[in-house]
Each structure stands twice: as structure tokens, then as C-alpha cells.
Amino acid sequence: MTFYLNESHLGPGATKEDALNAIWELEGLGWEVAYGEGPIWKEVLASDPDELAAFEQDLVPFIKS
């Protein structure tokens, strides 16, 4: 199932370009991610804690602090 990511999920200072780059990289890892508003990974993967943890680990390099 596809879930959504946008710059607000990447932390302060993240741009739309940052989000699009993250999505491109995450899709390359096999995740079905799209830009925009909609169900996010925490909602879509809630029933599978291992899958949730795996996605969050893949997302870490894109988080701005």
C-alpha cells in the first residue's frame, strides 16, 4: 500500500526537493511512497512493527535536525 511523505515529515528546514529526493531513494529500496498528504507510514505500517521499524530506519538519513 502506498503511503505519503512530504517535507513536514523530514523536520525543520526540509524542502519539497528534499522530500522528493527522499521519496526517490525510498522507492529504490522498494517502498511505495508518494509525495503529498494522505496516510503516512505510521498509519499504514502500524499493524506490522517490524516493517514500521525497517521503514523508519531507511528514512533516518533524510531527517533534518
N, C-alpha and C positions, 0 to 999 in steps of 0.2 A: 504494500500500500504506500502511496506517495504521501509524504509529509512536507511541510513548508518551513522555509528558513528565510529570514531577512536580516538586515543589518542590526536590528534591535536585539537579535539573539546573540550577536557577536560582541557586545559590550560597547562601552563609551568610545566614541571616535570612529566606530566602524562605518564604512560607506556601503552604498549599494554595490559598487565594484568589488569590495571585499566579500560581500555576501555571494555575488555571482561567481567569484573565483572559488570560494569555499564549496559552493554547490557543484561546480565543475569537477573539482578534486574528489568530492564525496561520491559523485556519480561514478567516477572512475574506480572507486573502491566497491562499487556495487549497490550503493544506497539509492533509493528512489526519492530524490529531493527536488523540490521546485521552489522558485522564488515567489514570495508573496505572503499573504495571510491565509490561514487555514489551520488544520490540525498540525500541531508541532510534534516532534519526536517523543516528547514526554507523554503525550496523549496516545499516540499511535503505538508506541512500543511498551506502554505501561504493563501489559499483560505478560511481557517476556523480559524479566530483569537482566538476563544475560545479553540479550540483543540491545537493550537500552544502554547498558554499560559499554558495550562494544561501540555503539554509535557515538556516545559521549566521549570515548577515548579518541575516536577518529576526528571528532570536532575540536578537541583541545588546541591543536596547532593554529586554529583560525580565530580563537577568542582573543579579543583585545583587552588589555588591562588598563 
